[in-house]
Amino acid sequence: MNGFLGTIGRIGFGLGLVCLLIAGGKRAQAAATIDEAGKLFAIGRPAEAASALERTLRTNALSADLWFNLGQARLQAGEPGRAMAAFRRGHQLSPRDGGIRAAMEQLRQKVGTSGPHPLAMLTGWLRDEEWAVLGLLATAGFGGVLARRLIRPEAAGSRWLVVAAVQIFLVAGWGAAWLGRGLSANAVVVQRDLSVVQAPVPEARSIGTLAEGVEVRVLRQHGAWAEVEVDGRRAGWIPRSAMTPD
């Protein structure tokens, strides 16, 4: 039995070491690509910098730094829509990164839209999965304290009330984050002066335009069209090909 457990332990240690080596390799790759993109950016070649970053993102899509630098390169290349899409992806991976937040707010001011839904702003300092993990841990802790109270009522005291309050707060935060995300924009316009039409047909009457880089929330889809809203107000129908979803 001890030999079996020892073998399992060695396998686990080996797998952990491999994961660390892979993570370290990806960080080094990201740093090298960012350095290369910085040099291209410095000599006025932002489109090439963006291409270099995108190549690395194909195998290292979980680097918030790569997405942030891609957003900066796309912005300098005159592509605010794709820049916002990159910033949004970086923000999802690292919601507490002040640089990404600032870049998004500056771009929002430039294209004339507000930020995410207030619920998303309130809970956005944690990723959805972080809220979920904290909520599950709080639930497990509450279950443990409650079990102790049932077994030894004199030893539990009022701790179960404190743990219950923490659990309620974290689970409510998880729910609010999920709801706020659902009520916030989930796509970005990547076409200049995009015409918004009244119905999902090519001959429909235009009822306005959207600037490239505007964040929209998709309400429903019909074939190659999507009905969207901007800042909580229905805008109309736009081609799905004219936006980049999250």
C-alpha positions as CSV (number, residue, x, y, z in Angstrom):
1,M,0.0,0.0,0.0
2,N,2.8,2.4,0.9
3,G,4.6,1.6,-2.3
4,F,1.4,2.3,-4.3
5,L,0.9,5.7,-2.5
6,G,4.6,6.5,-3.1
7,T,4.2,5.8,-6.8
8,I,1.1,8.0,-7.0
9,G,3.0,10.7,-5.1
10,R,6.0,10.6,-7.5
11,I,3.7,10.7,-10.5
12,G,1.9,13.7,-9.0
13,F,5.2,15.4,-8.3
14,G,6.3,14.7,-11.9
15,L,3.1,16.1,-13.4
16,G,3.4,19.2,-11.3
17,L,7.0,19.7,-12.4
18,V,6.0,19.4,-16.0
19,C,3.2,21.9,-15.6
20,L,5.6,24.4,-14.0
21,L,8.1,23.9,-16.8
22,I,5.3,24.4,-19.4
23,A,4.1,27.5,-17.6
24,G,7.6,28.9,-17.4
25,G,8.1,28.3,-21.1
26,K,4.9,30.1,-22.0
27,R,5.9,33.1,-19.8
28,A,9.3,33.3,-21.5
29,Q,7.6,33.0,-24.9
30,A,5.2,35.7,-24.1
31,A,8.0,38.0,-22.8
32,A,10.0,37.4,-26.0
33,T,7.1,38.2,-28.2
34,I,6.2,41.3,-26.3
35,D,9.8,42.5,-26.6
36,E,9.7,41.8,-30.4
37,A,6.4,43.6,-30.7
38,G,7.7,46.6,-28.8
39,K,10.6,46.9,-31.2
40,L,8.2,46.8,-34.2
41,F,5.9,49.3,-32.5
42,A,8.8,51.7,-31.9
43,I,9.7,51.9,-35.6
44,G,6.2,52.5,-36.6
45,R,5.1,49.0,-37.7
46,P,2.1,48.3,-35.4
47,A,0.4,45.9,-37.8
48,E,3.4,43.7,-37.9
49,A,3.6,43.9,-34.1
50,A,0.0,42.8,-33.9
51,S,0.7,39.8,-36.3
52,A,3.6,38.7,-34.1
53,L,1.4,38.8,-31.0
54,E,-1.4,36.9,-32.6
55,R,1.0,34.1,-33.7
56,T,2.0,33.6,-30.1
57,L,-1.6,33.8,-28.9
58,R,-2.5,30.8,-31.0
59,T,-0.5,28.7,-28.5
60,N,-0.6,30.9,-25.4
61,A,-4.0,32.4,-25.3
62,L,-4.1,32.7,-21.5
63,S,-1.6,35.6,-21.3
64,A,-3.3,38.8,-20.3
65,D,-0.1,40.7,-21.2
66,L,-0.2,39.4,-24.7
67,W,-3.8,40.4,-25.2
68,F,-3.1,43.9,-23.7
69,N,-0.2,44.5,-26.0
70,L,-2.2,43.2,-29.0
71,G,-4.9,45.8,-28.1
72,Q,-2.3,48.5,-28.1
73,A,-0.9,47.4,-31.4
74,R,-4.3,47.2,-33.0
75,L,-5.2,50.6,-31.7
76,Q,-2.1,52.2,-33.2
77,A,-2.8,50.4,-36.5
78,G,-6.2,52.1,-36.6
79,E,-8.4,49.2,-35.6
80,P,-10.2,50.3,-32.5
81,G,-12.8,47.4,-32.7
82,R,-10.2,44.7,-32.7
83,A,-8.2,46.6,-30.1
84,M,-11.3,46.7,-27.8
85,A,-11.8,42.9,-28.4
86,A,-8.3,42.2,-27.3
87,F,-8.5,44.5,-24.2
88,R,-11.7,42.7,-23.2
89,R,-10.1,39.3,-23.5
90,G,-7.1,40.5,-21.4
91,H,-9.5,41.9,-18.8
92,Q,-11.4,38.6,-18.6
93,L,-8.1,36.9,-17.8
94,S,-6.8,39.5,-15.4
95,P,-9.7,41.7,-14.1
96,R,-7.6,43.5,-11.5
97,D,-5.1,44.8,-14.0
98,G,-5.3,48.6,-13.8
99,G,-3.5,49.1,-17.2
100,I,-6.1,47.1,-19.1
101,R,-9.0,48.8,-17.3
102,A,-7.5,52.2,-18.1
103,A,-7.0,51.3,-21.8
104,M,-10.6,50.1,-22.1
105,E,-12.0,53.3,-20.4
106,Q,-10.0,55.5,-22.7
107,L,-11.2,53.7,-25.8
108,R,-14.8,53.8,-24.5
109,Q,-14.6,57.5,-24.1
110,K,-13.2,57.8,-27.7
111,V,-16.1,55.8,-29.2
112,G,-18.7,57.3,-26.9
113,T,-20.0,54.4,-24.9
114,S,-20.2,53.6,-21.2
115,G,-18.8,50.7,-19.3
116,P,-20.3,47.3,-18.4
117,H,-23.5,46.8,-16.4
118,P,-23.2,48.2,-12.8
119,L,-23.4,44.6,-11.5
120,A,-20.5,43.6,-13.6
121,M,-18.5,46.7,-12.5
122,L,-19.3,45.9,-8.8
123,T,-18.2,42.2,-9.0
124,G,-15.7,42.6,-11.8
125,W,-12.6,42.5,-9.6
126,L,-12.9,38.7,-9.6
127,R,-13.3,36.3,-12.5
128,D,-16.5,34.3,-12.6
129,E,-14.5,31.1,-11.8
130,E,-12.9,32.8,-8.8
131,W,-16.3,33.7,-7.4
132,A,-17.4,30.2,-8.0
133,V,-14.4,28.7,-6.1
134,L,-14.9,31.1,-3.2
135,G,-18.6,30.3,-3.1
136,L,-17.9,26.5,-3.1
137,L,-15.3,26.9,-0.3
138,A,-17.7,28.9,1.8
139,T,-20.4,26.3,1.3
140,A,-18.0,23.6,2.4
141,G,-16.9,25.6,5.4
142,F,-20.5,26.2,6.4
143,G,-21.2,22.5,6.1
144,G,-18.3,21.7,8.3
145,V,-19.2,24.2,11.0
146,L,-22.8,23.1,10.9
147,A,-21.8,19.4,11.2
148,R,-19.6,20.3,14.2
149,R,-22.5,22.2,15.8
150,L,-24.8,19.2,15.4
151,I,-22.1,16.8,16.9
152,R,-20.8,19.2,19.6
153,P,-23.3,22.1,20.1
154,E,-21.3,23.5,23.0
155,A,-18.1,23.9,20.9
156,A,-19.6,25.6,17.9
157,G,-20.7,28.8,19.5
158,S,-21.7,31.5,17.0
159,R,-19.1,30.6,14.4
160,W,-21.6,29.0,12.2
161,L,-23.5,32.3,11.9
162,V,-20.3,34.1,10.8
163,V,-19.5,31.4,8.2
164,A,-23.1,31.4,7.0
165,A,-22.9,35.2,6.5
166,V,-19.6,34.8,4.5
167,Q,-21.2,32.0,2.5
168,I,-24.3,34.1,1.6
169,F,-22.1,37.1,0.6
170,L,-19.8,35.0,-1.6
171,V,-22.6,33.0,-3.3
172,A,-24.5,36.3,-3.8
173,G,-21.4,37.8,-5.4
174,W,-21.1,34.8,-7.6
175,G,-24.7,35.2,-8.7
176,A,-24.3,38.9,-9.2
177,A,-21.2,38.4,-11.3
178,W,-23.0,35.9,-13.5
179,L,-26.0,38.1,-13.9
180,G,-23.9,41.3,-14.5
181,R,-22.0,39.5,-17.2
182,G,-25.2,38.4,-18.9
183,L,-26.5,42.0,-18.9
184,S,-23.2,43.5,-20.2
185,A,-21.9,43.8,-23.8
186,N,-20.7,40.6,-25.3
187,A,-19.4,41.7,-28.7
188,V,-17.5,44.5,-30.3
189,V,-18.2,46.3,-33.6
190,V,-15.2,45.9,-36.0
191,Q,-16.5,47.8,-39.0
192,R,-16.3,51.5,-39.5
193,D,-19.5,53.5,-39.5
194,L,-21.6,50.4,-39.3
195,S,-25.2,50.9,-40.5
196,V,-27.9,49.6,-38.1
197,V,-31.0,48.5,-39.9
198,Q,-34.6,48.0,-38.8
199,A,-35.0,44.3,-39.7
200,P,-32.7,41.4,-40.5
201,V,-32.8,41.7,-44.2
202,P,-30.4,43.4,-46.6
203,E,-33.1,45.8,-48.0
204,A,-34.2,47.0,-44.5
205,R,-34.2,50.7,-43.8
206,S,-31.1,52.1,-41.9
207,I,-32.0,53.6,-38.6
208,G,-28.5,54.8,-37.5
209,T,-24.8,53.9,-37.4
210,L,-22.4,52.5,-34.9
211,A,-18.7,53.5,-34.6
212,E,-16.0,50.9,-34.8
213,G,-15.0,49.8,-31.3
214,V,-18.5,50.2,-29.8
215,E,-19.4,47.3,-27.4
216,V,-22.8,45.7,-28.0
217,R,-24.9,43.1,-26.3
218,V,-26.5,40.6,-28.7
219,L,-30.2,40.2,-27.9
220,R,-31.0,37.5,-30.5
221,Q,-29.7,36.2,-33.9
222,H,-31.4,35.5,-37.2
223,G,-29.3,34.0,-39.9
224,A,-26.4,36.3,-40.7
225,W,-27.9,39.1,-38.6
226,A,-27.9,40.0,-34.9
227,E,-30.2,42.3,-33.0
228,V,-28.1,44.4,-30.6
229,E,-28.3,46.9,-27.8
230,V,-25.9,49.6,-26.8
231,D,-25.7,50.9,-23.2
232,G,-29.0,49.2,-22.4
233,R,-30.9,50.6,-25.3
234,R,-32.0,48.6,-28.4
235,A,-30.0,49.7,-31.4
236,G,-31.3,47.5,-34.2
237,W,-29.9,44.8,-36.5
238,I,-26.3,44.5,-37.7
239,P,-24.5,41.8,-39.7
240,R,-22.8,39.2,-37.5
241,S,-19.7,39.5,-39.6
242,A,-19.3,43.1,-38.5
243,M,-18.7,42.2,-34.9
244,T,-16.2,40.2,-32.9
245,P,-17.9,38.2,-30.1
246,D,-16.1,37.5,-26.7
